[in-house]
Amino acid sequence: MSSRHHIDDFMRGRIIGKIEEGRKITDVAREFDIAHSVVSRLWKSFKTTGMCSRRHGGDRVRSGKSVSCCLRKADLPKTVARRLREGELYARRPVVCVPLTRQHRTARLQWCREHHNWTEQDWACVLFSDESRFSLSSNCRRQLIWRESGTAYRPENIQEKDRYPTCSIMVWAGIMINSRTRLHVVVNGTMTGQRYIDEVLLPHVRLFRGAVGDKFVFMDDNATYHRTLAVQDCLHSEGIERLVCPVRSLDLNPIENVWDALGRQVADRNYPRTNKNTLIRAPTEEWDKLPQQL
């Protein structure tokens, strides 16, 4: 078989072209009488760099010993990070969602087929609810993470998550068609099943149930504290029917659009959120400004 060093750029281009046509690496290697590993490495290199020609290392410029001593690997990242923080630039990383399996897609399709005949009057009886977290970071746009969304791989749906939040609050909200909306701020600690009952279900959701009547339907996501036995018993005792949403399907809840609008308004406020009190006021005040048409 031919050695990798004997493959010129023209043959490399032919090999890449064969694979792009849908040919298997094994078949291409057999056709050109080249080792499978050579073709495989060439294809991986092409997918990474977008080039099929070899890189020649003769023109590399090596840094001097004095430069490498000044820019040691152990010190350079810390120095760069410190300078960035001084300029209020913090490290950020893209958040990638969990992919949908065949079972997830089947459940989503079945759920949509079961509800595609619902009228606007039917959906007007549904209270859509969700929680979101806001922080004191300099770019505090609503950290919308489509962990369970089927459309999260689209570039416009991949958001960035702040890795260094100094202070944060949990916000719960509920929306209905042609009805007043509610927002509640969880100030201290994290949300639990009992706090969900005491601070959300009883003081807020139960009021919607009483106003709408027997046709009232409550929709939340599959968070762990939403699915505790205590929460299920509370909903049953209050006569609240739950609209079960398939897992990894946050995009089926229209409140996600409201979170996006609220996050943009909070991020565009003129004065910064320097402490927890201003952080609490920001989403509360901006929530009241959201029009019902939204």
C-alpha positions, 0 to 999 in steps of 0.5 A: 500500500502507498505511504501517506508521505507519497500522496500528493495534494491532487490525490488527496483531493480525489480521496476527499471527493470520493468520501463526500460523494458518500463512499465508505472510507474502506472502499476508498482506501481499497480503490486507491490502494492506501491504508484505511488509517491513512484515509481516515486521518485525512478525512478527519483532518479535512473535517477539522481544518477544511483543507486537504493539502499537507501542512509543511512545518519548515516555515514555522517560527519558533519563539526564543527561550527568553520569550517562552520563559516570560509566557509560561503556560502556568501564568499566561491563563491567569494573567489573561483572565485577570486582565479580562475581569478588570475590564468586566469581561468574564469567561463564557461558554456555549450551552448545548442541549441534550439531543432528542432520542427516538422515544422523545420524538415519538412522545412529542409527536403523540402529545401534539396529535392529542392536542392539535384539535384544541380551540383557542377557548381550550388553550385559554383555560391553561396556565403556562408556568416556568421558573427562570434565574437572574444574576448580578453579572454584567451581561445579565440577559435571561440565561435561557438554556434550552436543555430540553428543547428539540430546536436548541441546535439552531444557532439562534437558540444556543445561548451563553451561560455566565460561569461567574454569577455573584448573586442570583434569584429564582423567578416563577411566572404564570401566563394565560390567554386573555387573563392577568399574569403572575410573577413571584420572586424566590429570594433565598435558597433554591426551589424545593417541592415544599417551597413550590407548594407554599410559595407557588401552588397555594398562593398563585395557582389555586387562585387561577383555579378558582377564577377559571373553574373546572376547565382550568388546566395547569402546565409546568415542566418536568423539574424534579421538585414539580414531580414530588409526591407532595406536589401531586397530592396538593394538586389532587386535593385542590382539584387542579388538572395538570397538562403533562408535557413530554420530557425534553420539550420546553419549547412546547411551553409558550412562556419561553418567549415571554422569558426571552422578552423579559430578559432583554428588557432587564438587560437593557435597563440603564442602571446596573443591578449592584445588589439583591434588592435591585436585582429583585426589582428589575424583573418585577418592574419590567414584568409589569411593562410587558403588554398582554398582547405579548 
